[in-house]
Amino acid sequence: MTRLTSVLRSFARLSLAAVFTASALAATASAQDIVVDSATSYQSIDGFGGASAWQGIIPDTLADRIWRNGPGQLGFTLERAGIWNQDDATMQKRRNDEIANIASAHLRGARALGTEWKYPQMLLTAPAGAGGCWTMDPARYADYAAFLRRSADDMRLDYVSITNEPNDGCPHFRWTGEQIRDFVSNYGALVNRPVIIAENSAFDDRDTDPSLNAPAAARNVAVVGGHFYGSGNRPHLNAMAHGKPVWMTEHAIKGTDIHSAIVVASEVSKAMANGFSAYLWWWMTAPGSANPIDRLFDNAGNLQPNGAALAQFSKFVRPHFVRVAASDDPGRMLMITAYKGNGLVIIAVNTGNANQRATFRIKHGGDAGTFFVTRTSARESLASLPPIKEANGRFTAPLPAQSITTFYTRQPQ
């Protein structure tokens, strides 16, 4: 039996078990109950974060709001920086800015992923004609691995992604899945950092499967990552079959109101349900932007609704938490995910236009006791609400229209 077949059968068994569990609960749980089962575990969570590329040096006051976890702060634990060559003064400045941002993130407890954006020109071969692609001679792969290692050392990176959006097309430098496999097989270990592949813009598995299916390459792959531009928010079963965490490393949704915030929260909920271990936004800040409609903070440093939606997850679902089983209620337009770690966390997204009340039943949660509550809605931004007391393994709470509500048994660290 292949590992992929094993994963597919495991998914089938879990789905069948869910059917029997729902039947068994029918006598004691009403149709409105949302069941959270802490005994059924899924993926471990690595964190939430965003990118600082092209953003200059993030000021300390804003860095606190991004990477610390106090009131009104995001609690991000991952930072994505650009790896730039040192071919000219512009590239060197961008590199120095990122070195400062990574140090700032590290100081506040976050880890840094570096994505290669600008290759050293000396390693590339120019297109043969109009419309052609830049290429890299495999004879230069060792030099490229050495460049990535030097960059990781200089920038103090925790992870290295060997390319950004390799499917971007000509005239940009285009990696194929087979070229990525060959590089990672023979030179991935020389990078001397956990390697991430392949950050395809639509998370197309054709850029990562060749590496996963080649043992020499797979052993050098730490994380399978990709973006959500157009598609990608689905279970990546081959990565999971090979025991690789799956990260969403770039996406942004435009909007500055609760409607876009609900789209963000829905996307994150779906990603977690699809087995993702990390979710990283694109640009977090808006230095000098005339229209920062896809940033988490505006030009004045005010938290935008999209940022509050992400914080409903990132502040409470901390690294090493584990997602556990939770029943959705799509008929009422509710998306539910749950996590255990330092306590129990339940996140409910009401995507509909009607106010609702929901009863949550906690299985195998011990004596959860009191749930603290934080909500973002059209009128609230990370608002702390009165705690709710669990009774006989249940509690009932309002879920206003177009809202994200987080219930948690321990105050976040």
N, C-alpha and C positions, 0 to 999 in steps of 0.2 A: 504494500500500500504506500503510495507517495504521501509526502507531508501535506500537499495541497488537498488530496483526497481525504486525509485524516481531518483537516480543518473543516472541509465541507461537511463531513459526517458529524463533526462536533457541533457545527451550527445547526444541522438538522435535528440532532438529539436535544439541543437546548430549546429549539422551537417547539418540538413535540412535548418536552417537559413543561414548557410554558402553557401549552394547551391543557395538560392534565392538572397543572397547578391552578389555572383559572377555574377548571371544573370543580376542583376540590374546595375552592373558596366560595363557590356560588351559594352554598347554604348559609355561610356566615358573613359574607361581604355583599353589600348592596351593589347595584349596577354602577353606582357613582364612585365606588371606592377605587382609589389608585393604590396599588399594592407595591411596596418597596421591600425587596427581599435581600437582606445583607449577606445571606449565605451563598448567593449566586454572584460570582465575581467575573469581571471581564478584564479590560486592559488597565495597566498602571498609567497614571497621568504624569507627564514630564513637565508640563507647565504651559503658560500663556505668555505672549510677548508681542513685539513689534519691531519694525526696522528703523534704523537711524541713517541709512545711506542717503547721501546728498543733503542731509539736514544740518550740516555744520556741527558745532559743538553744542550739545543740549545743556542749557543752564542748570545749575545745581537745584534751583527751586523747582524746575520742571522735572528734573531727574528724580527728585524726592517723590513727586506725584506719580511718576511712572513705576518706579521700582521699589518703593516702600509701600507698606500696607496699613497705614493709619486711615482715619476718616477722610473721605474724599480722594483717596489715593487708589491707584489701579492694582497694586500688588503683583505686577508682572515679574516673572522669574526667568524670562528668556529675552535676549537682545540679539537682533540680526544686523550685522554690519557688513559693509562692502569690503572686499579685498581688492585693492587697487595696485596697479604696477607703480613703479617709481621712475617712469620714463620722462616726466616733465614736472614742472612746478605745480601745475593744477592737480595732477594725480598724487603728488607727494602731500599736498595740503589735505586732500580728501582722506588720505591714509592717516595723517596725523590727527585729523578730526575724529576719525573712528577709533584711534588708539585712546583718545581722551574719553570718548563715549563708553568704550568697553571698560576702562578703568572705573568710570562712574557707576556703571552697572554692577561690576564686581564689588565695589565698595558697599553697594546696597543689597548684596546677596544674590544677584542674578548671574546666569551663565550666558556666554556669548557664542553665537554661531557666526562664522565668517563665510560669505558667499563670494566666489570669484566673479567679478564684474568686468575687469579690464586686464586682459592678459598682457604679459610683457611682449612688446612688439617683436623682439628678437626671436621669440619662439614660434611665430606664426609665418605662414606662407600666404602671400597675397593672392586674391582671386586671379585665375588665368584670363578671365575676360569679363565683360560687363554682365552683371547679374550673378556672378559666381560667388562662392563662399570662401571666407578665410579658412585655412586648414592648419593642422599641426602635424608635422612629420612624426610618426611614432618613435623615430630616433631621438626626438626631443622630449619624450614623456618623462624620462628620468630628471631632466632639467626642470620640467614643470613641477614634478613632485618636490624637488628641492626648493623651488620658489614658494610653493604652498607651505612647506615646513618652515622656511625662514619667516614667512608672513605670519604664520601661527605663533611662532616664538616672539616676534617683534610686537605683535598686536595682543598677545596673551589670550588667544582664542581657545575655547573649550571644545568646539566642533569646527570642522572644515567641510564646506560643500564645494565640490570641484568645479561646478558650473551653474550659471543661472539661466533657466529657460533654454535648454539646448535645442529645442524645437523652433527657436525664434526665426530661423530661416535666413537666407542670404540677404545682404552681404555679411551678416554677422557670422561669428564662428559657430559652426553647427557640429555638435557631437551626435553620432548615432548611438543607439543602445549597444551595439557591438564594440564601438570605440571606447565607450565608457567601461564596458566589461574588460577590455584589454588593458586599459590604464589601471583600473582598480585591482585587477588580478596581479599585475606585475609590479605596480608601484604604489598602490594604496597604503601599504604598511609604512612606506618611507615618509608619508605625510606626518606620521607620529602624533596624530590626533584621531578621534572618532570621525569617520568619514560619512558624509551624507550624500546620497544620490537621489534623483537627478534634477529635482526642481523644475520639471516640465510645467509649462504654463497651465495646462489643463489636466495635470496629473495622469498622463498617459503611461500605462504600465509597460509599453513597448520600450521605453527608455531605461527601465529598471529591471525587467524580467531577465534579460540576458545575463546580467551580473548575479542576480539571485539564483539563477539556474546553473551557474558555474561555481563549483565549490571553492576554487582558488580565489574568485572574486568575492563570493558571498562572505567568506570569513573576514574580509577587509571592509565590509559594509556595516556601519553601526546603526544607521537610521535611513529609512526610505521616506523622502520628502517630495512635496509637489505643491502646486498652486491650484486655485479654484476658479481660474478665468475660463468660464464656459462650461466646465464639467469638473469631475474629480471627487465630488463628495459622495463616495460609495465605499464599501469595504474593499480593501486591497488585499485579497486573500493570499496571493503568493508571498507578499511580504510577511503577512501574519504566519503563514505556514513555515517560514524560515526564521521565525522568532524575532523579526525586526520591528521596532516601534515605527509607527506611521505618523508623520508630522505634516500638517498643513503650514507651509512656510511663507506664504504670501497671498493675501487677498485684501481688497478694500471694497466697501459698499458705500455709495454716495448717499448723502442725506444728513439732515440736521434736526430731525424731529423723531417722535416716537415711532412713526411708521418704519423708518429705516432701522431704528434700534431693534424693532421686532424682527425684521429681516435678518439682522446680525445674530440676534439670540437664537433664532430658528436655525440658522446655518451652523452655529456652534453646537446646538443640541443635536442636530442631525449628524455632525461630524463625530461627536462623542459616541453616539449610538452606533456609528459605522466603524468604531474601533480606533479612532485617531487618539494619539497620546499627547499631542501638542497642537496649539493653534496660534499662529503669529500673524498679526495685522501688518499691513504695508506701512505707510508713513504715519507716525504717531503725532508729530508736531507740525506746525504750519509757519515756519519762519519766513515772513515776507510774502506768503501766499495771498493772492488777491481774492481767492474763492476757495477756502479750505473745507470743501463739503465732504471730503473723504478722510479727514483727519480726526483724531480722538480728542484733540484740544484745538481751540481756535487761536487766532493771533494774540489774543489777550491772555491765553493760558487757561481759559475756562473749559471745563470738561463738557464735551458734546454728548448728546444722547447715545451715539454709537459707542463712545468710550464707557459710558455708564452700563450699557448692555454687556460689554465684555467684562467689566468689573464684577457684574453679578456672578460670573464664573470664577475669574482669576483671583478675587479676594478670598474666596472660600474653598475652592478646589485646589489644594496646594500640591506641589510635587510629591510623588509617591502615594497620593490618594489612589484608590482603585474604584473604577466604576462598578456599580452593582445593578441588579435587575430592578427595573421600575416600569410599570405599565402605563403606556400612553392612553389618552382618551381622544383619538382623532375626531370622533363624532362631535365632540364639544370643542374642537380646535385647540386642544391642550397638548403641549409637548413636555414630557417629563423625563429628566435624567436624575440619577442619584449616585452618590459616591460615599466611600467610607475611608477614614484615615484617623485623624485626630477628631473623632466624633463622626456624625452622620450629616451629610449635606444633600438636600433635595432642591432641585431647580425646576420651577414650573413656568412655562411660557404660555400665556394665553394669547394666541394669535388672532382671536376673533374680536368682534365688535360688541360682544355682550358680556356684562359682568357675570361672574359665576362663583359658586362655592364648591369646594372639593373636599372630600374626606380621604385622608391618607391612612392606609393601614401598614404598619411596620412589622415585618416578619424577621425574626432572628436578630433584632436590633438591641436585645437586652432591655434595660430600663432606660430608654432614650430620655425620658423626663420632659424637660422644657426645650422647646425650639425657639431660637431667636429668629427674627424676620427682617429682611432687607428687601426693598422693592424699588423698581424703576417703572414709571408709567408716564402718561402725558402730563401729570402734575407732580411727579416725584422723581428724584434722582438719587439713587442709593439711600433712600430714606429708611431710617431705623424705625421699626414699628413695635408695638407691645408684644412681648413673648407669648407663645401659645403653649399650654400644658397638654401633654399627651395623656390620654386616659384609656386604659385597657388596650394599648397598642394602636390607638387611633387618635387623630386630631383632625379638626375641620377648619378650613381657612378660606377667606374670600380671595378670589383671583380676578381683579378688575379687568375690564376689556383692555386689550393692547398693553399688557404688562408683563414684566419679568419679576418673579418673586423667588427669593432664596431663603430656605429654611435650614437652620444649622444648630447643632447641639453644643458646639464649642465656639468660643470667640476665635476668629482667625489669628494666626501667628504672623 
